[in-house]
Amino acid sequence: MIEPRPLVALIHAVPSGARIAQQTFARAFPEARLWNVLDDRLLDDARDAGGLTGSLRRRMLRLIGHVMDAGAQGLLLTCSSYGEVVDTARTLWDAPILKSDEAMFKAALAGPYDRIAVAASTPPAVPAAVAQLEALVPLVRGGRPLQITTVLSEAAARATGPAATADRLADALRAGGGDSAQAVLLAQYSLTPARDALAELMGLPVLDGAGAAARELRALLLGERAASEAAVS
């Protein structure tokens, strides 16, 4: 039986992802008791190795096993680079285990959008996001057509503050054809603080991974209670 305040573990590769996920869960899933686990060498070691090695996959599985064995009732990996390890973890543990942006992608694909833009500020985030989206299309979308526009703004990574980040992302979206999209997906947790400002600038819905994951875990762990509250709101 799930407790009224379920224990949700968040495994992070960078401190900024941890901060943003905590802030987002406080708004979208306030009932959760959060357990943050940070290994700030995960990304550097993957880059040095040229990708995920067997050793790195086992390392992430050990981190997942650590929180599951200690009673976590749900888990979110906030680092997209290790998302493929989730597929293995789901065969080992029954609790909900989410990839960083999986809930956002599913929400976008199930929504009324035929044209979406994926915005990022670091080059590796773009192909990773597109690969996940394309893998989910046949599972979520069926035969509905989908046009994906990808936009990279490395200037957004250098911007200071949400407003400046949103400005740089909006510039890149307009220049790259993203302004014809019906929704914008943020491919990194680090861009989440700019979501509302970007939505206002573009006049479009902007989806973020952390918020979508928090809402999905809340629905999975609180079930009917979460559904009834959403219906009332």
N, C-alpha and C positions, 0 to 999 in steps of 0.2 A: 504493500500500500504506500502511495506517495504521501509524504508529509505535507502539512499546510505550507511549510517553508522548505522546499526541497533544496538539497545541496547540489549546486551546479559548479563544475570545475571548468576553468578557462586555462588553456595551455597557450602560452605566448612565446614568441621568438624575439620580440622587441618591446621595450618598455612603453613606447607610445601606443602600441596596440593594446597593451594591458590597460592603460589609462582610459582610452576611448571605449573599450568594451565595458569597463566598470561603470563609466558614466551612462552609457546607453542602457545597460541592464538595470541601473537604478531607476530609469524612467519607464522602460518597457516591461520589465519583469521584477518589480520591487519586492515580490515575495521571496525571491531566490536568495539563498545564502551562498555567496560567491567564494570560491576557493581558487586563487590565482597561483599558477605555477609558471615560472619564467626560466627558460634556458636561453640566455642571450648569445650563445654560440651557435645556435641551430642554423641560422642563415649564413653566417660566415663560414662555417664548416662545410655547408652544402656548396657554397660558391667555390671554396678552395678545392673541393672534390669534383667540381664540374657537374654537380647534380646530386640527387639522392643515391647514396650507396646502401648496400645491405646493412652496414653498420649503423648508418643514420636512421634507417627505417626501424631497426631493432631498438635504437635509442628512444625514438618517439613512442614505440609500442611499450617500452618500459615505463615511460612517463604516464601513458594512458593507463597501464596496469596499476601503477602506483595510486592514482586517484580512484580508480574503480574498486580496487581492493580495500580502499579506506572508506568506501560508502558513497561515492559520488553517484547521484541519480540521473545526471545528464552531463554532457561534456561538449564544449565548443573549442575547436582548434582555431585560433585567430590568425594563424599563418597559412596563407594559401599554398606555399611551397610544399607543405607536408600533407596536403589534402588527400593524396592517393593512399596514405597509410590508414585513413579512416575506413576504406573499403575492407582492409584486413581486420581492423579492430571490430568492425560490426559483426564479423563471424565469430569473434571471441567473447564479446560481452553483449548483453541484452539491452542495456540502458541506451537511450538516445545519444548518438555521437554525431555531431554536425561538423561539416567542413566550413571554412570561414565564410564563404559567400554562397553556399549551396541554397540556403533559404531565400536569399535575394533573387537568385537566378530562377528558382522555381516560381516565385511570386510574379516575376516579370513575364515568364513564359506562359503562365496560366492566366495572366491579365489580358486586357483588350488591346495590347500593343502589337502592331505589325512591323514597326520600325523602332529599334532601340539603339542607343549610343552607349558605348562602354568607354568611360573616361579614366585615365591613369596618369600618374606623374613619374613613374619609373618604367623603363622598357620591359622588364620581365613580366610585369603584371598584365600586359595586354594579351600575349598568347596564352597565358595561363587562364585568363578569364574566358577567352573565346573557346578554348578547348573544353572547359567545363560547361559552357552554354550549349555548345554543339552536342555534347554527350547527353545532355538532359532533354534536348528538343524532342526526340522520338518518344521519350518516356512521359513527358508532360504535355507536349503541344500537339502530338499527332501529326496530321497532314497540313496544319495551318502554316502558311508561308511566313518567313521571318527575315527581315533585313537588318543586319548588324553593321553598325559603323563604329570603328575604333578610333579613339582620339588620345594622343599622348601629349601632355604638357609638362615637360621637365621644368619649365619656369614655375609651375605650381608648387613643385617640391622646394623651391627656393623662396617662395612667398612667405611673408610674415603675417600670420593671423588669418582667420576664416574668410574675411571680406576680400583680402588680396588674393587668397587661394582661389576663391570663387571667380574673381575677375579673370585670372589667368586661365582657368578651366573654360570659362565662357568664351574667351577669345579663341581658344583652341577648338572648341566645339563649332563655333561659327566658321572658322577657317577650314575646318575639316569636314563640313557637311553635317555635323551633329545637330544643327539647329532644325533639321527636317525630321528629326526623330520625334517619337511620341513619349519617350521616357529616357532618362539618363541613369545608368548604373555606375556607381563608384566602385572601382576595382580594388581599392585599398582602404583599410580602416583609417589610415592617416588622413584621408580626405573627408571623413565623416563630419568634422566640425564645419565644413564649408557647404554642407548639403542644403540647408534652408536658404542661404544667400544665393546659391547657384540656382535653386528652383525659382527664386524670385527674378533673377536676371534672365533666365531662359524662358520663363513662363511654362515650365514643364515639370512633371513629377520627377523627383530625383530619389532613387532608392539606394540604401546603404546596407552593407552586409551585416554589421553588428545589430542594427535594429531588427532586421528581418529574422536573424538567428534568435534573438531574445524572444521575439513574439512566437516563433515556432516552438521553442523549448517550453515556453509558458503554456501554450496550447497542449503540447504533448504531456507535460507533467501535471498540469492542473485540470486538464480535460474539460468536463462540462462546466466547471466554474469559470474558466477563462472564456469559453464560448458564450456563456450567458452574459457575462460582463461586456463582451464585445458587441453582442446584440443590443444591449441596453444603450451603449455609447453610440 
